[in-house]
Amino acid sequence: MRPVMHQWIGAALLAACSAVAWAKLPPPSPEAQAKAEEAAAKAKWADKVAAYQLCEAQNKVAAFYYASAKAAGKPTEPPVPTPPCVDPGPFVAASPTPATPIPATPTPPAAAQK
């Protein structure tokens, strides 16, 4: 009897916790949205840097392999043509466009009461 009771209690706790997990969150503030976009841009740039470093390392290994094979007198196949390594350069954060203030339209002064 007790194991069945423990299963029901566990299921009830799991259902209560999952309801909290599915709750709708409010939309992020503009500052949080901008910070998230900058983090995404920085992650994308970091991926490009990692791909560039991998490309450079592969070229270095291939050059060493061909040099050592040539020195040992071993026959080698011609290298497979690959696109050149592209350096992504330093990270440049996109400058947020400042919100242009809406000019206030002057309201005509109230007519003087007589």
N, C-alpha and C positions, 0 to 999 in steps of 0.2 A: 504494500500500500504506500509506503514512504517513497520509493523511487518514482512512482507515478506522480505523486504530489510534488516532488522536486522538479519533475519535468514540466508540470503545469506552471509552477512558480517561475521557472526559468523562461518558459515561453512568454509568460505575461510580462516579465521584465524586459525581454528582448523586444516585444511589441511596443512597450512604452518608450524604450530608448530609440527605436527606429522612427517613431512618430516625431521625436525631437530632431532627429537627423534630417528628416524630410521637410522641416519647416522652411518657409520661404524667407530668405534674407533680404534686407533692404538693398537698393542699388548703391554702389559705392559713390562716395563723394567725388567731385571733380579732381581734387588733389590725389585721392587714392587711385582714381582711374589713370591720371597722368603718371603716377609712380609705377603702376602696373605696366603701362605702355613702355616706360623707360626701361623697366626690368626686362621686358620681353625683347626690346631692341638690343639691350646689352647681352642677353643670352644668345640672340641670333648672331651678333658680332663674335661672341666667344666661340660659337660653333664654326664660324668662318676661319677664325684664327687657328682652331684645332685642326681643321681640314688642311690649312696651309702648312702647318707644322708637320702633319702626317705626310703630305706630299713631298716636302723637303727631305724628310727622313727616308722615304721610299727611294727618292732619287739618289740619296747618298749611299744607301745600301746597294742599289743597282749598280752604281758607278764602282763601288768597291768589288762587287761580284765580278763585273766584267774585267776590271783591272787584274784581279787575282787569277781569273780563269785564263786571261791572255798571258800572264806571266808564267802560268803552269803549262801553257801550250794546249789547253783544252779547247775543243771547238764550242762555240756558243751560237745560239740563235740570235738573229737581230732583235733589238728591243721592240716591244709593242709600242706603237705611237700613242702617247697620252697627251691630254691637254696640259698646257704649262701651269705651273703653280702661280696662283694669284694672291698677292699679299693684300689683306683687307685694310691695312693701315690702322692708325689709332682710332679708338672709339670716339665718335663725336655725337654727343647727345643732341637730339633734335630740340631746337629751341622752341618752347611753347609759344604759340601765337598769342600775344596779349589781347585780352578782350577789349574791343574798342568801345569806349563809353558812348552811350547814346546821348546826343546833345539835347539838353532840355529846351523845349520850345517855350519862349517867354509868353506868359499869359497876359493879355491886355489888362491894364488896371481897371478895377471896377469903376463904373461911372459914378461920378460924384453925386451924392444924393442931395437934393435941394429941399 
